[in-house]
Amino acid sequence: MNSNGTLSALVLAGGGLAGIAWETGVLLGIVEEAPEVGRRLLGADVLLGTSAGSTVGAQLCSGVPLEQLYERQLSEEYGAHEIHPGVSIETITELFLTAMTTPDTTKARKLQKIGAVAASTDTVDEAVRRTVIEHRLPSHVWPQRDLRVTAVDIDTGELSVLTAGSGVALVDAVAASCAVPGVWPPVTIGGRRYMDGGVASTVNMSAVSDCASAVALVPSAADGPSPWGAGTAAEIEAFPGATLAVFADREALAAFGPNPLDPACRAPAARAGREQGRREAARLADFLSGL
């Protein structure tokens, strides 16, 4: 391997409700097409979840079979617990653009600007949003496995990587990681307030710097824009270990629809992910065989 030891990581990126459904579908498609490949992915030493990926990571560690997790994405009853964001992607994008054009030069300062807007925006009550996350997670207890969840401190603009050893309830960690600024309220943990880890990066590869290899599932286009420079694909490629990224393909992006936060996108995104997972299985098999 390399200087990063022998740990393997499964990186689950941000991408709204569409991302949760798509990532779940991709994994099921891989398992169905190439069971051993799926077993290795699901058995990765480290699961890193950002935003949508934090939900998927926690669900995978819950003990609920992957097939059932997939069926939940198709279920209207399960989806009834979700809340429509009431805002468009254009509105959220405008928030980012405003922060990006600030004269402040550091990333942390720009994240503080976004955090300030997140704190001042009128959204649902924090407790209401927490209940949504409770319904998403089959288990509210941190797993024995190495699950890492990212969130951003709205006051400092710093990325936090929450784990079982952080003294934070799993529901709160996932809620913080999924707290899209301007859409959902920041999450209060130990007197600090946190927002979506995806604001810093949709993948946050630095959080698995101790790993030798990483497979990243990214529910966005490979050439998608990034406010932080080269973009997600470049961040994954810069990882010092061996990496393989699965980005959402054209069919999946179409299935997501205009708003990946809209609960109506769940079933189409899950089905598209399942089909893409089957198509990607051979490529993943080649990658894993070389490790």
QUIQUICOR-V260529 format. One record per backbone hydrogen bond with DSSP energy under -0.5 kcal/mol. CO is the residue of the C=O (numbers start at 0). NH is the residue of the N-H. Records with the same first field share a line. If there is no record, write none. Layout:
BEGIN
CO: NH  NH
END
This chain:
BEGIN
1: 4
4: 1
6: 211  212
7: 45
8: 10  214
9: 11  47
10: 12  216
11: 49
14: 18
15: 19
16: 20
17: 21
18: 22
19: 23
20: 24
21: 25
22: 26
23: 27
24: 28
25: 29
26: 30
27: 31
28: 32
29: 33
33: 37
34: 38
35: 39
36: 40
37: 41
38: 42
40: 43
44: 145
45: 9  47
46: 48  147
47: 11
48: 149
49: 52
50: 53  54
51: 55
52: 56
53: 57
54: 58
55: 59
56: 60
58: 61  63
59: 62
64: 67  68
65: 69
66: 70
67: 71
68: 72
69: 72  73
70: 73  74
71: 74
74: 78
75: 79
77: 80
78: 81
87: 91
88: 92
89: 93
90: 94
91: 95
92: 96
93: 97
94: 98
95: 99
96: 100
98: 101
105: 109
106: 110
107: 111
108: 112
109: 113
110: 114
111: 115
112: 116
113: 117
114: 118
115: 119
116: 120
120: 122
124: 128
125: 129
126: 130
127: 131
128: 132
129: 133
130: 134
131: 135
132: 136
135: 137
139: 169
144: 146
145: 46  147
147: 48
148: 161
149: 50  196
150: 159
151: 194
152: 156
157: 152
159: 150  161
161: 148
162: 165  167
163: 166
168: 172
169: 173
170: 174
171: 175
172: 176
173: 177
175: 178
176: 196  197
177: 179
178: 195
179: 182  183
186: 188  193
188: 191
191: 188
192: 153
193: 186
194: 151
195: 198
196: 199  200
201: 13
203: 206
204: 207
205: 208
207: 210
211: 241
212: 8
213: 215  243
214: 10
215: 217  245
216: 12  218
217: 219  247
219: 247
220: 223
221: 232
225: 228
227: 229
230: 234
231: 235
232: 236
233: 237
235: 238
241: 213
243: 215
244: 246
245: 217
248: 252
249: 253
250: 254
251: 255
252: 256
253: 256
258: 261
259: 16  17
261: 264
262: 265
264: 268
265: 269
266: 270
267: 271
268: 272
269: 273
270: 274
271: 275
272: 276
273: 277
274: 278
275: 279
276: 280
279: 283
280: 284
281: 285
282: 286
283: 287
284: 288
285: 289
286: 289
287: 290
END
